[in-house]
């Protein structure tokens, strides 16, 4: 059953995911666009369950600046959980999902863009728990930041 959790209370989530291949990804997901749908659909293909770690409002502001997020964490979580590939959303306060990944121990951690897996701050934690990291290229032409800039013009 699709649900939204806080990172401090994921006991029920972990019980629901027992004996399944968990794929985990994370992000701000401030303004949903086709690039997000493409990315999350591809991420889901790596496992049985897709858990999305959602940066809290506080962590988005820390990462993106005082004018972000555009949408609050409750709205962003509701939008994500309504998407077909997403099974669970977990809101977390840190800038990186390292502590959440330690708890979830996903089979696969998916990141988008032009990252190198070994450059990710969470790489060592994923590998240490027996997981792997997959990089999914962004769908060209879509970004929340560029949409926000376009709207502001």
Backbone as CSV, one residue per row, in Angstrom:
resi,resn,N_x,N_y,N_z,CA_x,CA_y,CA_z,C_x,C_y,C_z
1,UNK,0.838,-1.185,0.000,0.000,0.000,0.000,0.882,1.247,0.000
2,UNK,0.614,2.186,-0.883,1.392,3.407,-0.990,1.238,4.233,0.283
3,UNK,2.384,4.745,0.800,2.332,5.546,2.013,3.459,6.564,2.037
4,UNK,3.241,7.606,2.858,4.247,8.629,3.101,4.713,8.479,4.541
5,UNK,6.036,8.504,4.726,6.624,8.348,6.052,7.575,9.503,6.344
6,UNK,7.875,9.649,7.623,8.954,10.525,8.077,10.145,9.621,8.345
7,UNK,11.352,10.098,8.099,12.539,9.243,8.238,12.732,8.690,9.643
8,UNK,12.115,9.305,10.651,12.252,8.816,12.024,11.326,7.645,12.330
9,UNK,10.378,7.375,11.442,9.375,6.354,11.733,9.122,5.479,10.507
10,UNK,10.085,4.617,10.199,9.932,3.774,9.002,9.870,2.283,9.333
11,UNK,9.586,1.953,10.565,9.510,0.549,10.977,8.482,-0.213,10.159
12,UNK,7.295,0.356,9.972,6.233,-0.288,9.201,6.656,-0.435,7.740
13,UNK,7.300,0.570,7.210,7.790,0.525,5.828,8.759,-0.630,5.642
14,UNK,9.721,-0.751,6.543,10.716,-1.817,6.433,10.073,-3.196,6.542
15,UNK,9.049,-3.321,7.371,8.333,-4.602,7.495,7.597,-4.936,6.201
16,UNK,7.007,-3.923,5.574,6.288,-4.130,4.316,7.218,-4.564,3.187
17,UNK,8.480,-4.155,3.267,9.433,-4.398,2.174,10.276,-5.652,2.364
18,UNK,10.047,-6.367,3.442,10.856,-7.548,3.736,10.835,-8.534,2.574
19,UNK,11.997,-9.056,2.243,12.172,-10.059,1.187,11.841,-9.539,-0.222
20,UNK,11.919,-8.237,-0.415,11.703,-7.659,-1.730,12.936,-6.843,-2.136
21,UNK,13.131,-6.713,-3.437,14.244,-5.901,-3.939,13.829,-4.434,-3.881
22,UNK,14.503,-3.686,-3.019,14.170,-2.285,-2.804,15.066,-1.409,-3.669
23,UNK,14.427,-0.542,-4.435,15.145,0.499,-5.142,14.872,1.798,-4.402
24,UNK,15.912,2.574,-4.210,15.803,3.851,-3.499,16.356,4.957,-4.376
25,UNK,15.693,6.080,-4.364,16.229,7.294,-4.970,15.805,8.456,-4.101
26,UNK,16.367,9.604,-4.367,16.030,10.766,-3.551,16.128,12.048,-4.353
27,UNK,15.516,13.080,-3.817,15.587,14.383,-4.455,14.619,15.361,-3.840
28,UNK,14.587,16.560,-4.425,13.714,17.636,-3.961,12.342,17.562,-4.627
29,UNK,12.294,17.220,-5.910,11.054,17.077,-6.670,10.120,18.269,-6.443
30,UNK,10.677,19.473,-6.635,9.946,20.703,-6.326,8.811,20.972,-7.307
31,UNK,9.091,20.941,-8.581,8.065,21.070,-9.616,8.150,19.820,-10.488
32,UNK,7.148,18.975,-10.415,7.189,17.739,-11.199,7.072,18.053,-12.690
33,UNK,7.841,17.321,-13.480,7.857,17.499,-14.930,8.139,16.145,-15.586
34,UNK,8.058,16.068,-16.923,8.263,14.787,-17.605,9.602,14.118,-17.301
35,UNK,10.630,14.879,-17.033,11.919,14.293,-16.670,11.834,13.475,-15.395
36,UNK,11.055,13.954,-14.426,10.868,13.203,-13.184,10.138,11.889,-13.439
37,UNK,9.101,11.945,-14.260,8.318,10.735,-14.550,9.211,9.694,-15.223
38,UNK,9.983,10.134,-16.202,10.902,9.239,-16.910,11.912,8.626,-15.939
39,UNK,12.512,9.455,-15.119,13.518,9.025,-14.152,12.946,8.021,-13.140
40,UNK,11.791,8.336,-12.574,11.199,7.450,-11.572,10.735,6.132,-12.183
41,UNK,10.253,6.178,-13.406,9.857,4.944,-14.100,11.070,4.047,-14.311
42,UNK,12.174,4.632,-14.738,13.397,3.857,-14.923,13.919,3.338,-13.592
43,UNK,13.858,4.154,-12.559,14.325,3.726,-11.230,13.531,2.515,-10.741
44,UNK,12.234,2.528,-10.934,11.372,1.421,-10.487,11.771,0.107,-11.156
45,UNK,12.288,0.173,-12.377,12.632,-1.043,-13.115,13.766,-1.836,-12.469
46,UNK,14.471,-1.257,-11.519,15.589,-1.946,-10.864,15.170,-2.791,-9.663
47,UNK,13.901,-2.752,-9.282,13.507,-3.524,-8.110,12.016,-3.773,-8.054
48,UNK,11.587,-4.352,-6.938,10.173,-4.649,-6.718,9.433,-3.450,-6.139
49,UNK,10.136,-2.680,-5.328,9.556,-1.546,-4.609,10.438,-0.332,-4.843
50,UNK,9.810,0.819,-5.101,10.548,2.069,-5.229,10.218,2.969,-4.050
51,UNK,11.254,3.277,-3.283,11.136,4.219,-2.173,11.826,5.507,-2.604
52,UNK,11.109,6.623,-2.482,11.678,7.921,-2.814,11.935,8.687,-1.518
53,UNK,13.212,9.023,-1.289,13.577,9.896,-0.184,13.353,11.326,-0.640
54,UNK,12.511,12.061,0.055,12.159,13.427,-0.314,12.801,14.410,0.650
55,UNK,13.626,15.310,0.107,14.226,16.335,0.950,13.128,17.193,1.588
56,UNK,13.241,17.408,2.894,12.289,18.256,3.605,12.429,19.702,3.134
57,UNK,11.475,20.525,3.494,11.543,21.941,3.137,12.845,22.562,3.621
58,UNK,13.222,22.241,4.851,14.454,22.775,5.440,15.684,22.370,4.625
59,UNK,15.762,21.119,4.224,16.945,20.688,3.477,16.941,21.237,2.051
60,UNK,15.764,21.429,1.436,15.709,22.035,0.106,16.224,23.467,0.163
61,UNK,15.804,24.214,1.176,16.275,25.592,1.333,17.782,25.620,1.508
62,UNK,18.292,24.690,2.280,19.744,24.611,2.496,20.487,24.302,1.196
63,UNK,19.918,23.430,0.378,20.562,23.019,-0.876,20.362,24.010,-2.020
64,UNK,19.162,24.583,-2.124,18.778,25.358,-3.310,18.677,26.864,-3.077
65,UNK,18.625,27.299,-1.808,18.538,28.731,-1.531,17.224,29.134,-0.893
66,UNK,17.172,30.385,-0.457,16.034,30.909,0.313,14.697,30.882,-0.426
67,UNK,14.705,30.925,-1.749,13.450,30.952,-2.508,12.897,29.569,-2.828
68,UNK,13.492,28.549,-2.296,13.061,27.182,-2.556,12.770,26.494,-1.229
69,UNK,11.873,25.566,-1.152,11.117,25.016,-2.273,9.948,25.918,-2.671
70,UNK,9.466,25.718,-3.879,8.266,26.391,-4.357,7.058,25.750,-3.683
71,UNK,7.023,24.430,-3.661,5.939,23.667,-3.035,6.437,23.040,-1.740
72,UNK,5.567,23.032,-0.720,6.001,22.479,0.570,6.115,20.959,0.520
73,UNK,6.746,20.396,1.535,7.054,18.963,1.537,5.804,18.103,1.508
74,UNK,4.731,18.523,2.137,3.506,17.730,2.118,2.945,17.656,0.700
75,UNK,2.920,18.789,-0.011,2.435,18.820,-1.383,3.330,17.978,-2.282
76,UNK,4.655,18.131,-2.146,5.588,17.370,-2.977,5.437,15.877,-2.726
77,UNK,5.257,15.485,-1.460,5.079,14.060,-1.120,3.782,13.514,-1.715
78,UNK,2.700,14.289,-1.652,1.424,13.852,-2.217,1.528,13.668,-3.731
79,UNK,2.235,14.577,-4.395,2.405,14.453,-5.842,3.194,13.186,-6.183
80,UNK,4.270,12.943,-5.457,5.098,11.761,-5.724,4.346,10.460,-5.479
81,UNK,3.645,10.377,-4.360,2.980,9.123,-4.010,1.858,8.810,-5.002
82,UNK,1.367,9.826,-5.702,0.343,9.623,-6.717,0.867,9.083,-8.033
83,UNK,2.184,9.042,-8.181,2.780,8.553,-9.423,2.860,7.025,-9.412
84,UNK,2.564,6.430,-10.541,2.506,4.971,-10.659,3.775,4.257,-10.170
85,UNK,4.986,4.713,-10.538,6.161,3.932,-10.131,6.519,4.032,-8.645
86,UNK,5.995,5.011,-7.942,6.406,5.270,-6.551,5.539,4.478,-5.581
87,UNK,6.208,3.689,-4.722,5.499,2.906,-3.709,5.467,3.591,-2.355
88,UNK,6.576,4.214,-1.976,6.680,4.888,-0.686,7.469,6.174,-0.846
89,UNK,7.124,7.166,-0.023,7.885,8.408,0.061,8.300,8.570,1.513
90,UNK,9.573,8.894,1.722,10.078,9.136,3.072,10.709,10.523,3.084
91,UNK,10.165,11.399,3.914,10.689,12.764,4.037,11.860,12.741,5.011
92,UNK,12.996,13.339,4.575,14.172,13.390,5.443,14.726,14.809,5.496
93,UNK,15.386,15.141,6.612,15.845,16.514,6.869,17.279,16.802,6.471
94,UNK,18.092,15.782,6.295,19.500,15.997,5.999,19.685,16.405,4.536
95,UNK,20.858,16.943,4.206,21.150,17.313,2.823,21.413,16.087,1.953
96,UNK,21.934,15.014,2.544,22.152,13.766,1.817,21.305,12.667,2.464
97,UNK,20.994,11.622,1.720,20.163,10.547,2.258,20.946,9.446,2.977
98,UNK,22.162,9.727,3.381,23.032,8.681,3.947,22.387,7.963,5.129
99,UNK,21.855,8.702,6.085,21.263,8.061,7.274,20.039,7.233,6.901
100,UNK,19.255,7.719,5.966,18.080,6.977,5.511,18.491,5.698,4.782
101,UNK,19.513,5.780,3.967,20.015,4.598,3.252,20.541,3.558,4.237
102,UNK,21.172,3.993,5.309,21.645,3.053,6.339,20.484,2.257,6.924
103,UNK,19.334,2.908,7.100,18.163,2.231,7.669,17.493,1.303,6.642
104,UNK,17.347,1.790,5.421,16.613,1.047,4.397,17.444,-0.069,3.774
105,UNK,18.725,0.156,3.583,19.641,-0.783,2.941,19.073,-1.302,1.610
106,UNK,18.900,-0.385,0.647,18.311,-0.785,-0.629,19.205,-1.729,-1.425
107,UNK,18.579,-2.528,-2.259,19.307,-3.367,-3.200,19.994,-2.478,-4.231
108,UNK,19.263,-1.445,-4.693,19.786,-0.525,-5.694,19.458,0.909,-5.302
109,UNK,20.466,1.758,-5.398,20.293,3.195,-5.196,20.450,3.846,-6.565
110,UNK,19.437,4.618,-6.972,19.434,5.237,-8.294,19.588,6.744,-8.156
111,UNK,20.479,7.295,-8.970,20.646,8.749,-9.055,20.546,9.146,-10.515
112,UNK,20.100,10.352,-10.736,19.964,10.852,-12.090,21.063,11.828,-12.437
113,UNK,21.246,11.994,-13.733,22.152,13.033,-14.197,23.492,12.539,-14.633
114,UNK,24.442,13.443,-14.525,25.789,13.161,-15.012,26.750,12.814,-13.883
115,UNK,26.220,12.273,-12.802,27.066,11.840,-11.688,27.894,10.626,-12.091
116,UNK,28.976,10.444,-11.385,29.683,9.176,-11.393,29.297,8.507,-10.077
117,UNK,28.956,7.252,-10.114,28.490,6.565,-8.911,29.455,6.734,-7.740
118,UNK,30.740,6.590,-8.003,31.725,6.645,-6.915,31.896,8.043,-6.344
119,UNK,31.410,9.061,-7.026,31.497,10.439,-6.520,30.372,10.779,-5.543
120,UNK,29.338,9.958,-5.498,28.190,10.237,-4.640,28.568,10.089,-3.170
121,UNK,28.130,11.012,-2.315,28.445,10.894,-0.886,27.888,9.623,-0.259
122,UNK,26.805,9.094,-0.822,26.176,7.897,-0.268,26.717,6.596,-0.844
123,UNK,27.603,6.667,-1.789,28.119,5.485,-2.485,28.649,4.425,-1.511
124,UNK,29.532,4.806,-0.621,30.161,3.842,0.308,29.140,3.136,1.185
125,UNK,28.111,3.874,1.625,27.082,3.288,2.488,26.272,2.242,1.721
126,UNK,25.932,2.548,0.480,25.166,1.607,-0.351,25.979,0.330,-0.579
127,UNK,27.230,0.478,-0.961,28.094,-0.671,-1.258,28.351,-1.493,0.003
128,UNK,28.557,-0.809,1.126,28.837,-1.507,2.385,27.691,-2.413,2.819
129,UNK,26.458,-2.048,2.444,25.312,-2.882,2.825,24.963,-3.910,1.744
130,UNK,25.823,-4.039,0.724,25.618,-5.045,-0.312,24.801,-4.576,-1.500
131,UNK,24.512,-3.276,-1.559,23.724,-2.741,-2.664,24.590,-2.296,-3.828
132,UNK,23.931,-1.779,-4.852,24.638,-1.231,-6.003,24.045,0.130,-6.356
133,UNK,24.794,0.896,-7.142,24.363,2.231,-7.545,24.191,2.258,-9.062
134,UNK,23.064,2.792,-9.508,22.783,2.952,-10.927,22.576,4.442,-11.233
135,UNK,23.194,4.907,-12.301,23.007,6.286,-12.744,22.088,6.277,-13.964
136,UNK,21.014,7.047,-13.888,20.040,7.150,-14.981,20.166,8.550,-15.576
137,UNK,20.445,8.646,-16.865,20.577,9.974,-17.483,19.276,10.780,-17.402
138,UNK,19.421,12.093,-17.220,18.253,12.973,-17.232,17.665,13.033,-18.634
139,UNK,16.380,13.235,-18.703,15.693,13.466,-19.963,15.998,14.907,-20.368
140,UNK,16.629,15.086,-21.501,17.054,16.420,-21.940,15.884,17.397,-22.005
141,UNK,16.180,18.623,-21.568,15.213,19.708,-21.705,14.304,19.918,-20.515
142,UNK,14.487,19.156,-19.445,13.606,19.300,-18.289,14.409,19.484,-17.018
143,UNK,14.072,20.521,-16.250,14.671,20.737,-14.941,13.773,21.687,-14.164
144,UNK,13.611,21.424,-12.882,12.784,22.299,-12.039,13.371,23.700,-12.025
145,UNK,14.684,23.810,-11.899,15.324,25.128,-11.847,15.060,25.914,-13.119
146,UNK,15.180,25.267,-14.280,14.927,25.993,-15.532,13.462,26.391,-15.653
147,UNK,12.536,25.551,-15.184,11.120,25.915,-15.185,10.867,27.120,-14.288
148,UNK,11.457,27.133,-13.118,11.296,28.255,-12.190,11.843,29.536,-12.805
149,UNK,13.014,29.440,-13.412,13.610,30.614,-14.059,12.725,31.126,-15.192
150,UNK,12.155,30.219,-15.963,11.276,30.602,-17.072,10.034,31.319,-16.552
151,UNK,9.441,30.809,-15.491,8.257,31.421,-14.887,8.580,32.821,-14.370
152,UNK,9.745,32.970,-13.761,10.151,34.274,-13.205,10.394,35.311,-14.280
153,UNK,10.772,34.869,-15.497,10.992,35.800,-16.604,9.674,36.381,-17.029
